[in-house]
Each structure stands twice: as structure tokens, then as C-alpha cells.
């Protein structure tokens, strides 16, 4: 069997401990790494964790389960896939952060992998995916470390949540949001939808939505549906004002005969587009308000229709 071993590295102008913290906390990976759609921690122990990752590889959405061993003193994280996805037969590796001084570090990302049945074409596919994702992740890591150092970070990256209380079942609310293929008949602001679910719970949703001014915008997202409690997503075609948009729909039974349905968004603003979209006098605060309003309007509309649907079925 052919086992491929590859290494990627980058030198970043930041302390090693700062970089290690970003790599160690997988909950932020969808916001940091372009390929990562969503991560769930399945179990955690002392310096050990099992994680389920949904991510893109060569433009396809995939998912796998990995065990990670964290070494904060050695600034090292070992990972090994326990449940792989074709065409990967085995995959593992290590993140190593090497201090080059107080404010400079080398980050090395090592991989070893095999293809199912040692297929040469599949091995080439994995070669390409590992190279593309590793290069993109290291560049994004550098960008995020810089952003974490910048004073304006809190203005550019922000989160907010819209919530409604529903006299209905969590399952019905989940079904309404999960069945996105039916949104054009259920949601007035959705014009058309292209919806695929190649493996259960892992979805591709491309849709055309109508804004208040009548203009139509196309968006594409990858979504991860987790039983009837949560649907997480990452938007991969973004409007000009955003460099990142992730979100989570959650459906929580309150114990008093109602369900709380929430839509949470995390956004990173694209400062380069503010003047072009909102005019030369527009500020970061204006862009935040504009994006918040646009996303909230759609979320609240969807939550409102989901509420009606669930309460009719109740």
C-alpha cells in the first residue's frame, strides 16, 4: 500500500502560544478555515478529544471523525481519522508550532494518508485536496492571527441571534428549515432553490432570494443537519459586504409546552466593499447595521413562517 507523507509550512508574525490556541479550539474553525463547514466535539478528555468535521475537499462536501491529542507544552496537535470518507482509506498528521522568537513562529502541517484499494487516481484526488486545503488553512491562520491582533476586530466580526417562541414541536420547526427544497412554496422571499443532500444530513443549498428593493441575490451554503435540534451552515458565495457568514438554526423545547426557535449568525465584514456598496461616507458601523438588518429580516421571515407551520400542526 502506498502511504503518502506531505508537509506544508508558513511563518507567521505572532507568538507561538497565540497560534496554538487558535488551532486547539476547533469550535472556531468554521470562522477561521475556508474548507471547514462545521465541527462537533463528540467527546473530550485531558488533552484528548474526538471531533466530527464537515468540510469541503476539491469542491465536494465531506465529513469524517478524528481523534486529536493536544500537547500545549510542546505546541503540537496530533490527529488521526477514526471514521474516514471515500476515497480516503487512512489519514492522520500533526500541527506543530515552532517559536522563532517572541513574535514569530513557524507552523508546520504534516499529513500521511492512503487511498482505498491503493487506487492511483484516488490518491491524486487526495493529493490535490490535502495540498489545496493545507495551503488555504495556513494562509487563513495567518490572516486570523493578524486580525486577532488588530484593534478593530470586534467591529468587523460580530454575531447576533433572532429567537421566537412557538406553541409547537421542535421536530416540526426543524422539518420546516430542513426541507429547504420546499422553501419557494413556503417562503415569499425565496424565488428559487437548488437543494441536494448527497449523504444524510450534509446538504448543499443554492437559492435566489428577493430583497426588499426587489433585487434578487444568489447564495450558496453548505448545511449540516443534526437530528432535530440544530442545522449549522456556512455560506460559500458571499455578498460584497461579507468575507464570512456562518450560522446555526436551533430548536429547543422549553419544558413549558413551547419551543424556542433561533437563528444565529456570525459575520465578518469586507471593508474593501463598504464605499462601493453603501457610498463614500459609509462607516464600518453603517455596514454592520446594513448586514445585520438584511440577515435579520430574512431570518425573522423564515422563523415567522416556521412558527405558523408548527403551530398549525400542533
C-alpha positions as CSV (number, residue, x, y, z in Angstrom):
1,X,0.0,0.0,0.0
2,X,1.2,3.5,-0.9
3,X,1.3,5.9,2.1
4,X,1.9,9.4,1.1
5,X,3.6,11.8,3.5
6,X,3.5,15.6,2.9
7,X,4.3,18.7,4.8
8,X,3.2,22.4,4.4
9,X,4.5,25.3,6.4
10,X,4.2,29.0,6.9
11,X,6.0,31.6,9.1
12,X,3.6,33.9,10.9
13,X,4.5,37.2,12.8
14,X,2.8,36.2,16.1
15,X,3.7,34.4,19.4
16,X,3.5,30.6,19.2
17,X,1.0,30.4,22.1
18,X,-1.4,32.7,20.3
19,X,-1.3,30.5,17.2
20,X,-1.6,27.2,19.2
21,X,-4.8,28.5,20.9
22,X,-6.5,29.1,17.6
23,X,-5.6,25.6,16.4
24,X,-6.6,23.9,19.7
25,X,-10.1,25.4,19.8
26,X,-12.0,23.6,17.0
27,X,-15.3,25.5,17.8
28,X,-13.9,28.5,15.8
29,X,-12.6,26.6,12.8
30,X,-15.6,27.3,10.6
31,X,-14.9,31.0,11.1
32,X,-11.1,30.6,10.6
33,X,-10.6,27.9,7.9
34,X,-12.3,28.3,4.5
35,X,-12.8,24.5,4.0
36,X,-14.4,23.9,7.4
37,X,-18.2,23.9,7.4
38,X,-19.0,22.8,10.9
39,X,-17.3,20.9,13.8
40,X,-18.9,19.0,16.7
41,X,-16.9,17.8,19.7
42,X,-18.1,14.2,20.4
43,X,-16.0,13.6,23.5
44,X,-13.3,15.3,25.4
45,X,-10.8,14.2,28.0
46,X,-7.5,15.5,29.3
47,X,-5.6,16.7,26.1
48,X,-7.7,14.2,24.1
49,X,-10.9,14.8,22.0
50,X,-12.9,13.2,19.3
51,X,-14.3,15.6,16.7
52,X,-16.7,15.2,13.8
53,X,-15.7,17.6,11.0
54,X,-17.7,18.6,7.9
55,X,-15.6,20.3,5.3
56,X,-15.1,20.8,1.6
57,X,-12.4,18.9,-0.4
58,X,-11.9,19.6,-4.1
59,X,-15.3,21.4,-4.1
60,X,-17.2,18.4,-2.6
61,X,-18.7,18.4,0.9
62,X,-17.3,15.6,3.0
63,X,-17.3,14.5,6.7
64,X,-15.1,12.4,9.0
65,X,-14.4,11.7,12.6
66,X,-10.9,12.3,14.1
67,X,-9.2,11.8,17.4
68,X,-6.9,14.7,18.4
69,X,-4.1,14.6,21.1
70,X,-3.2,18.1,22.3
71,X,0.2,19.0,23.7
72,X,0.0,22.6,24.9
73,X,3.6,22.5,26.3
74,X,5.1,21.1,23.1
75,X,2.8,23.3,21.0
76,X,1.8,20.2,19.0
77,X,-1.6,18.6,18.0
78,X,-1.7,15.1,16.6
79,X,-4.8,14.0,14.7
80,X,-5.9,10.7,13.2
81,X,-9.2,10.0,11.3
82,X,-11.1,7.2,13.0
83,X,-14.0,7.2,10.5
84,X,-12.9,8.2,7.0
85,X,-14.8,9.1,3.9
86,X,-14.1,7.7,0.4
87,X,-11.7,7.8,-1.3
88,X,-9.6,8.1,1.9
89,X,-8.5,4.8,3.5
90,X,-6.4,6.4,6.2
91,X,-5.5,9.9,7.2
92,X,-3.5,11.5,10.0
93,X,-1.0,14.1,10.8
94,X,0.3,16.8,13.1
95,X,0.2,20.5,13.7
96,X,3.5,21.8,15.0
97,X,4.1,25.4,16.1
98,X,7.7,26.3,16.5
99,X,8.7,29.7,18.2
100,X,11.2,31.7,16.2
101,X,11.3,34.5,18.7
102,X,8.8,36.3,20.9
103,X,6.6,37.4,17.9
104,X,7.5,35.0,15.1
105,X,6.6,31.3,14.7
106,X,6.8,28.6,12.1
107,X,3.7,26.5,11.7
108,X,4.1,23.0,10.1
109,X,1.2,20.9,9.0
110,X,2.1,17.2,8.4
111,X,-0.2,14.7,6.7
112,X,0.1,11.0,6.0
113,X,-2.6,9.2,4.0
114,X,-3.6,6.2,1.9
115,X,-6.3,5.8,-0.8
116,X,-8.9,3.0,-0.8
117,X,-7.6,0.0,-2.7
118,X,-4.4,2.0,-3.4
119,X,-6.2,3.5,-6.4
120,X,-3.7,5.9,-8.2
121,X,-6.5,8.3,-9.4
122,X,-8.0,8.4,-5.9
123,X,-4.5,9.1,-4.4
124,X,-4.1,12.0,-6.9
125,X,-7.5,13.3,-5.7
126,X,-6.4,13.2,-2.1
127,X,-3.0,14.8,-3.0
128,X,-4.9,17.7,-4.5
129,X,-7.4,18.1,-1.6
130,X,-4.7,18.0,1.0
131,X,-2.5,20.5,-0.8
132,X,-5.4,22.9,-1.6
133,X,-6.9,22.7,1.9
134,X,-3.5,22.9,3.7
135,X,-2.4,25.9,1.7
136,X,-5.7,27.7,2.3
137,X,-5.8,26.8,6.0
138,X,-2.2,28.1,6.7
139,X,-3.0,31.4,4.8
140,X,-6.2,31.8,6.7
141,X,-4.5,31.0,10.0
142,X,-2.0,33.9,9.3
143,X,-4.9,36.2,8.4
144,X,-6.8,35.4,11.5
145,X,-3.8,35.8,13.8
146,X,-3.3,39.3,12.3
147,X,-7.0,40.1,12.7
148,X,-6.9,39.0,16.3
149,X,-4.1,41.5,16.9
150,X,-5.9,44.3,15.2
151,X,-7.9,46.7,17.4
152,X,-10.9,46.9,15.0
153,X,-11.6,43.1,15.1
154,X,-14.6,43.4,17.2
155,X,-16.2,45.9,14.8
156,X,-15.5,43.7,11.8
157,X,-16.5,40.3,13.2
158,X,-19.9,40.1,15.0
159,X,-22.6,37.7,16.0
160,X,-26.3,38.1,16.7
161,X,-29.4,35.9,17.2
162,X,-33.1,36.2,16.4
163,X,-35.4,34.0,18.5
164,X,-39.2,33.2,18.5
165,X,-41.2,31.2,21.0
166,X,-43.5,28.7,19.3
167,X,-46.5,26.8,20.6
168,X,-45.4,23.8,18.6
169,X,-43.0,20.9,18.4
170,X,-39.2,21.2,17.8
171,X,-39.5,18.5,15.2
172,X,-42.0,20.5,13.1
173,X,-39.8,23.6,13.2
174,X,-36.7,21.5,12.3
175,X,-38.6,19.9,9.4
176,X,-39.6,23.4,8.0
177,X,-36.0,24.6,8.0
178,X,-34.5,21.3,7.0
179,X,-36.8,20.9,4.0
180,X,-35.2,23.8,2.1
181,X,-36.2,22.3,-1.2
182,X,-39.8,23.4,-0.4
183,X,-38.9,27.0,0.5
184,X,-40.0,28.6,-2.7
185,X,-43.6,27.5,-2.0
186,X,-43.3,28.3,1.7
187,X,-41.2,31.5,1.9
188,X,-42.2,34.6,-0.1
189,X,-38.6,36.0,-0.1
190,X,-37.2,32.8,-1.7
191,X,-37.6,32.8,-5.5
192,X,-35.8,29.5,-6.5
193,X,-33.8,26.8,-4.8
194,X,-31.3,24.2,-5.9
195,X,-31.1,21.7,-3.0
196,X,-29.1,18.5,-2.7
197,X,-28.4,16.0,0.2
198,X,-25.9,13.5,-1.2
199,X,-25.4,12.0,2.3
200,X,-28.0,12.2,5.1
201,X,-27.6,15.5,7.0
202,X,-25.0,17.0,4.7
203,X,-26.7,19.5,2.3
204,X,-25.9,21.9,-0.5
205,X,-28.4,24.8,-0.7
206,X,-28.2,27.3,-3.5
207,X,-31.1,29.9,-3.6
208,X,-32.2,33.1,-5.1
209,X,-33.8,35.5,-2.6
210,X,-35.6,38.7,-3.2
211,X,-34.5,41.8,-1.2
212,X,-36.9,44.5,0.0
213,X,-36.0,46.6,-3.0
214,X,-37.0,43.8,-5.4
215,X,-33.4,42.8,-6.4
216,X,-32.6,39.1,-6.4
217,X,-29.4,37.7,-4.8
218,X,-28.0,34.2,-5.3
219,X,-26.4,32.5,-2.3
220,X,-24.8,29.1,-1.8
221,X,-24.4,27.4,1.5
222,X,-23.3,24.0,2.9
223,X,-25.6,22.8,5.7
224,X,-25.2,20.2,8.4
225,X,-28.5,18.9,9.9
226,X,-28.0,17.3,13.3
227,X,-31.1,15.2,14.4
228,X,-34.0,17.6,15.2
229,X,-32.1,20.1,17.3
230,X,-29.7,22.0,15.1
231,X,-28.8,22.9,11.5
232,X,-25.5,24.6,11.0
233,X,-24.4,26.2,7.8
234,X,-21.6,28.1,6.1
235,X,-22.3,30.4,3.2
236,X,-19.7,30.0,0.4
237,X,-20.9,32.6,-2.2
238,X,-21.0,35.8,-0.3
239,X,-22.4,39.3,-0.9
240,X,-19.8,42.0,-1.4
241,X,-20.0,43.3,2.2
242,X,-19.0,40.0,3.8
243,X,-15.9,37.9,3.9
244,X,-17.5,35.3,6.1
245,X,-21.0,34.2,7.1
246,X,-21.8,31.1,9.3
247,X,-25.0,30.4,11.1
248,X,-26.9,27.9,13.2
249,X,-30.6,27.2,13.4
250,X,-31.6,25.7,16.8
251,X,-34.8,24.3,18.1
252,X,-35.1,23.9,21.9
253,X,-38.1,22.6,23.8
254,X,-38.6,24.9,26.9
255,X,-40.4,22.4,29.1
256,X,-43.5,24.6,29.3
257,X,-45.2,23.3,26.1
258,X,-43.3,25.6,23.8
259,X,-40.2,25.6,21.6
260,X,-37.6,28.3,21.2
261,X,-36.5,28.6,17.5
262,X,-33.4,30.6,17.0
263,X,-31.3,31.8,14.1
264,X,-27.7,32.8,15.0
265,X,-25.3,34.5,12.6
266,X,-21.6,35.2,12.7
267,X,-20.3,37.7,10.1
268,X,-17.0,39.2,9.1
269,X,-17.3,42.5,7.1
270,X,-15.4,43.2,3.9
271,X,-14.1,46.7,4.5
272,X,-12.9,47.0,0.8
273,X,-16.5,46.9,-0.4
274,X,-18.2,49.4,2.0
275,X,-17.7,52.5,-0.1
276,X,-18.8,50.7,-3.3
277,X,-21.9,49.3,-1.8
278,X,-23.0,52.0,0.7
279,X,-21.3,55.1,-0.6
280,X,-18.1,57.0,0.2
281,X,-19.3,58.4,3.5
282,X,-20.4,55.0,4.9
283,X,-18.6,53.7,8.0
284,X,-18.0,50.2,9.5
285,X,-20.9,50.9,11.8
286,X,-23.2,51.6,8.8
287,X,-22.0,48.3,7.2
288,X,-22.7,46.4,10.4
289,X,-26.2,47.8,10.6
290,X,-26.9,47.2,7.0
291,X,-25.8,43.5,7.1
292,X,-27.4,42.8,10.4
293,X,-30.7,44.2,9.1
294,X,-30.6,42.3,5.8
295,X,-29.8,38.9,7.5
296,X,-32.2,39.5,10.4
297,X,-35.1,40.4,8.0
298,X,-34.7,37.1,6.2
299,X,-34.2,35.1,9.4
300,X,-37.2,36.6,11.1
301,X,-39.3,36.0,8.0
302,X,-38.2,32.3,7.9
303,X,-38.8,31.9,11.7
304,X,-42.2,33.5,11.4
305,X,-43.3,31.1,8.6
306,X,-41.8,28.2,10.5
307,X,-43.8,29.2,13.6
308,X,-47.0,29.4,11.6
309,X,-46.3,25.9,10.1
310,X,-45.5,24.3,13.5
311,X,-48.5,25.9,15.3
312,X,-50.9,24.8,12.6
313,X,-49.6,21.2,13.1
314,X,-49.8,21.4,16.9
